[in-house]
């Protein structure tokens, strides 16, 4: 298992597993270091943490907006399916 170290406000902490980094408050500008890396990286540059930051941002800034968008997509899909069914019935119905 890969172990990570984090440096926040000039205090180094670790080692952590990836799951532990999800649980603690990791800021995007905190430095993360893993033993297989040559140098430390900012947390928002670590591929394993990018999904975590996207989810965190969505919950803080747009959770309601995203749910509204999903509802609109479902509504438009339903309307499209309904129109398609009406067209099929119109053209397939015998005179």
N, C-alpha and C positions, 0 to 999 in steps of 0.2 A: 504494500500500500504506500502510495505517495504521501509524504508528510510535508506540510506547509508551515512556514513561519510568517508572522505578520508584524509589521512595524507601524504603530500608530503613535503619533505625537512623541516621537523619539524613544519609544519604549518597545523593545522587541518581545514578542510573545510566541509561544509554540513549544513543541510541534503540535499541529492540528491535522486531523483528517479533513478531507473535502467537506464531508457532512457537517463537521464542527464549524467550518467557516460559514456555512449557510445559516447556522443558528446564532452565531455571534454577530454583532453589528460591525460589518466590514464596510468602510467607506470606499468610494470609487478611487480616491487618491491615496489610499493606504498602500504601503509597499508590501508585496508578497514575494517570498522566496521559497523555492523548492530545491532539494539537493541536486536534482539533475539539471538545473538551470545554471548558466554562467553568472547571471546577475539578477538582481531583484527587478520586479515589474510592478507597475501600478495595478491595483486590483481590477480596474475596468479593462485592462489589456489581457487578463488571464482568461483564456478560452473557456475553462471550466466554470468560471464565475459570471460570464456574460449573460447566461440565461437567468441567473439569480438577480442581476441588476435590472434586466428587462421586466421581470415579474414584479420586483420591488417598485420600479418606476410606475408601472401600470396601476398598481394598487394605490400608490400615493397620488398620482396625477390624473388618472383617467379610468379608474375602475368602472365608474358609472357610465362614462362615455362609451367604453368598450361594450358594456352590456347593452346599451341602447343601439349601438351599431349592429350587434348580433341580432337583436330583435328586428331591426329594419331589414336585414338580409333575409331572415326567415319569412317575413311578411312579403317581400318582393318575390322570393322563390315560390311561395304559396300562390301568389297572384299569377305568376308565370305558368305554373302547372295548371291552374284553373283555366286560363286562356287557351292553353294547349289542348286540354280536354274538350272544351267547347268547340274549337276548330276541328278536332278529329270527329266529334259527333256530328257537326254540321256537314262536313264533306263525306262522311261515311254513311250517313242516314239515307235510307232509300226514299225516293220521292213518292 
